[in-house]
Amino acid sequence: MAPFSLDLDDDQRQLQAWVHDFAEQVVRPVAHEWDEREETPWPVIEQAAEVGLYSLDFVANAFADPTGLLIPVVMEEMCWGDAGIALSLFGTTLGVSGIMASGTPKQVAEWLPRCFRDERDKVAVAAFAVSEADAGSDVSALRTRAVHDEATDEWVLDGTKTWITNGGIAGVHVIVASVDPSLGSRGHASFVVPPGTPGLSQGRKFKKMGIRASHTAEVVLDGCRVPGHCLLGGQERLDEKLGRAREGRSSGRRQAAMATFEASRPSIGAQAVGIARAAYEHALAYAGTRHQFGRAIVENQAIAFKLADMKVAIDAARLLVWRAAWMSRQGAGFPNGEGSMSKLFAAETAVKVTDEAIQILGGAGYVRDEPVERWHRDAKIYTIFEGTSEIQRLIIARAISGLHIS
Ligand SMILES: Cc1cc2nc3c(=O)[nH]c(=O)nc-3n(C[C@H](O)[C@H](O)[C@H](O)COP(=O)(O)OP(=O)(O)OC[C@H]3O[C@@H](n4cnc5c(N)ncnc54)[C@H](O)[C@@H]3O)c2cc1C
């Protein structure tokens, strides 16, 4: 087990500085433009791929870091640059995590590279699709069906996914569907839908409040046929799982979709920390240079105390994120919902800190030429996706009480 330390080692620090440079030199200068365009910033993704920041190797190395801290460090720096652009790149890691959570080693080897590059070696993104119109927080209610066609050994997927990051523009889509609706979430299975598969199409694309450079859309599955080997984990494992569920036996394992979201919570928290830090730094600098009543506004306690509270909350959020990331990497699980604690606190901190930053900038914080209003819009999603703040509280409450709080 790697010891927990708040001191990044030389390699980690070097990587942090490298990602920060990319965020500062490449991402920040175009953040406003892509937010206004509300489109996937393919040129930035390509640039990230060129320098090696967007690749399977990079993500695999970051995940392999024995301390678990590299992923949150990278996420924080990129979202300090811009969360919408960062999500357009790292939305892919959700698809990657979905494959890692359920796939066999052969499937992992086959599909992970395809999440980043298509068959012609062009940059690609991946998507992980669970949510549906009637299955948001309540994943067990999902209606998308997967039916096995014995004659052709294909799975036929039907249903509509909603709110999917990179939905419809992804090469690889990982789809969670029900193979036995009578079993609720225990009847779910995950499928890879290879690029270009007929029957998968993009539905409505959403116009959002924030993270507008990140594409969010419906994914429509209409008689979408995938080969049997696209069932993640394989038929034998699915049959065993369904058998156990029908007999009311526990597998001792979390459902794959839940496991995917749980493992990714500290990195989502780290993204929120990045936005909060950007807003805090901007407000601190502004408060030192903006003069009213003959002195810098930071010389008023009312402003200085806001900045003090912002700094405390950001550092506390990062500590929770790093602890959870370290625990997750050590395979220690989250006995008290530590992953949820990190995501909950970091998300709510980002909303609060960006709100206070607007207040400190006054009118200059409220206009779209300044980045602070964008950071506030971007921060809000963190209390909603990957489990709302209420759901995080539910998970923590259940973990600490041992009761099924509802
Ligand atoms: C920009 C964006 C990107 C997304 N990307 C993806 C993606 O890539 N893949 C994917 O599968 N999904 C994605 N989602 C979906 C996201 O995970 C859901 O929006 C989220 O889980 C909440 O579901 P919902 O929107 O249906 O809200 P609901 O579940 O309807 O919740 C509405 C409100 O009720 C509260 N609530 C619900 N149940 C309870 C309860 N038991 N106790 C207390 N309060 C409760 C919620 O906290 C919330 O405040 C994305 C969403 C957005 C907006």
The ligand as an SDF file (V2000), in Angstrom:
LIG
                    3D

 53 58  0  0  0  0  0  0  0  0999 V2000
  -24.2640   18.0580  -18.7010 C   0  0  0  0  0  0  0  0  0  0  0  0
  -24.6390   16.6720  -18.2870 C   0  0  0  0  0  0  0  0  0  0  0  0
  -23.8160   15.6070  -18.6430 C   0  0  0  0  0  0  0  0  0  0  0  0
  -24.1810   14.2950  -18.2910 C   0  0  0  0  0  0  0  0  0  0  0  0
  -23.4130   13.2390  -18.7180 N   0  0  0  0  0  0  0  0  0  0  0  0
  -23.8680   11.9690  -18.5240 C   0  0  0  0  0  0  0  0  0  0  0  0
  -23.1980   10.8490  -19.1140 C   0  0  0  0  0  0  0  0  0  0  0  0
  -22.1760   10.9910  -19.7970 O   0  0  0  0  0  0  0  0  0  0  0  0
  -23.7260    9.6100  -18.9200 N   0  0  0  0  0  0  0  0  0  0  0  0
  -24.8490    9.3990  -18.1990 C   0  0  0  0  0  0  0  0  0  0  0  0
  -25.2740    8.2550  -18.0900 O   0  0  0  0  0  0  0  0  0  0  0  0
  -25.5020   10.4290  -17.6160 N   0  0  0  0  0  0  0  0  0  0  0  0
  -25.0530   11.7080  -17.7650 C   0  0  0  0  0  0  0  0  0  0  0  0
  -25.7220   12.7700  -17.2030 N   0  0  0  0  0  0  0  0  0  0  0  0
  -26.9270   12.5190  -16.4170 C   0  0  0  0  0  0  0  0  0  0  0  0
  -26.7420   12.8230  -14.9420 C   0  0  0  0  0  0  0  0  0  0  0  0
  -25.9670   11.8420  -14.3400 O   0  0  0  0  0  0  0  0  0  0  0  0
  -28.1570   12.9710  -14.3320 C   0  0  0  0  0  0  0  0  0  0  0  0
  -28.6560   14.2180  -14.7810 O   0  0  0  0  0  0  0  0  0  0  0  0
  -28.1440   12.9060  -12.8320 C   0  0  0  0  0  0  0  0  0  0  0  0
  -27.8610   11.6000  -12.4140 O   0  0  0  0  0  0  0  0  0  0  0  0
  -29.4720   13.3300  -12.2190 C   0  0  0  0  0  0  0  0  0  0  0  0
  -30.5450   12.7150  -12.8350 O   0  0  0  0  0  0  0  0  0  0  0  0
  -31.7990   13.5840  -13.3210 P   0  0  0  0  0  0  0  0  0  0  0  0
  -31.2700   14.7240  -14.0870 O   0  0  0  0  0  0  0  0  0  0  0  0
  -32.7740   12.6870  -13.9820 O   0  0  0  0  0  0  0  0  0  0  0  0
  -32.4310   14.1670  -11.9800 O   0  0  0  0  0  0  0  0  0  0  0  0
  -33.4650   13.4240  -11.0080 P   0  0  0  0  0  0  0  0  0  0  0  0
  -32.9530   12.0830  -10.6520 O   0  0  0  0  0  0  0  0  0  0  0  0
  -34.8380   13.5190  -11.5890 O   0  0  0  0  0  0  0  0  0  0  0  0
  -33.3980   14.3530   -9.7240 O   0  0  0  0  0  0  0  0  0  0  0  0
  -34.1070   15.5800   -9.6090 C   0  0  0  0  0  0  0  0  0  0  0  0
  -33.9150   16.1070   -8.1880 C   0  0  0  0  0  0  0  0  0  0  0  0
  -34.4680   15.1530   -7.2520 O   0  0  0  0  0  0  0  0  0  0  0  0
  -33.4650   14.7810   -6.3060 C   0  0  0  0  0  0  0  0  0  0  0  0
  -33.6470   13.3670   -5.9180 N   0  0  0  0  0  0  0  0  0  0  0  0
  -33.8580   12.2990   -6.7240 C   0  0  0  0  0  0  0  0  0  0  0  0
  -33.9650   11.1830   -5.9960 N   0  0  0  0  0  0  0  0  0  0  0  0
  -33.7880   11.5460   -4.6950 C   0  0  0  0  0  0  0  0  0  0  0  0
  -33.7590   10.8440   -3.4490 C   0  0  0  0  0  0  0  0  0  0  0  0
  -33.9110    9.5150   -3.3920 N   0  0  0  0  0  0  0  0  0  0  0  0
  -33.5390   11.5590   -2.3190 N   0  0  0  0  0  0  0  0  0  0  0  0
  -33.3780   12.9000   -2.3710 C   0  0  0  0  0  0  0  0  0  0  0  0
  -33.3930   13.6210   -3.5040 N   0  0  0  0  0  0  0  0  0  0  0  0
  -33.5790   12.9550   -4.6550 C   0  0  0  0  0  0  0  0  0  0  0  0
  -32.1470   14.9970   -7.0420 C   0  0  0  0  0  0  0  0  0  0  0  0
  -31.0690   15.1380   -6.1440 O   0  0  0  0  0  0  0  0  0  0  0  0
  -32.4430   16.2690   -7.8140 C   0  0  0  0  0  0  0  0  0  0  0  0
  -32.2800   17.3690   -6.9730 O   0  0  0  0  0  0  0  0  0  0  0  0
  -25.3580   14.0770  -17.5240 C   0  0  0  0  0  0  0  0  0  0  0  0
  -26.1550   15.1650  -17.1480 C   0  0  0  0  0  0  0  0  0  0  0  0
  -25.8360   16.4430  -17.5390 C   0  0  0  0  0  0  0  0  0  0  0  0
  -26.7630   17.5680  -17.1680 C   0  0  0  0  0  0  0  0  0  0  0  0
  1  2  1  0
  2  3  1  0
  2 52  2  0
  3  4  2  0
  4  5  1  0
  4 50  1  0
  5  6  2  0
  6  7  1  0
  6 13  1  0
  7  8  2  0
  7  9  1  0
  9 10  1  0
 10 11  2  0
 10 12  1  0
 12 13  2  0
 13 14  1  0
 14 15  1  0
 14 50  1  0
 15 16  1  0
 16 17  1  0
 16 18  1  0
 18 19  1  0
 18 20  1  0
 20 21  1  0
 20 22  1  0
 22 23  1  0
 23 24  1  0
 24 25  2  0
 24 26  1  0
 24 27  1  0
 27 28  1  0
 28 29  2  0
 28 30  1  0
 28 31  1  0
 31 32  1  0
 32 33  1  0
 33 34  1  0
 33 48  1  0
 34 35  1  0
 35 36  1  0
 35 46  1  0
 36 37  1  0
 36 45  1  0
 37 38  2  0
 38 39  1  0
 39 40  1  0
 39 45  2  0
 40 41  1  0
 40 42  2  0
 42 43  1  0
 43 44  2  0
 44 45  1  0
 46 47  1  0
 46 48  1  0
 48 49  1  0
 50 51  2  0
 51 52  1  0
 52 53  1  0
M  END
$$$$
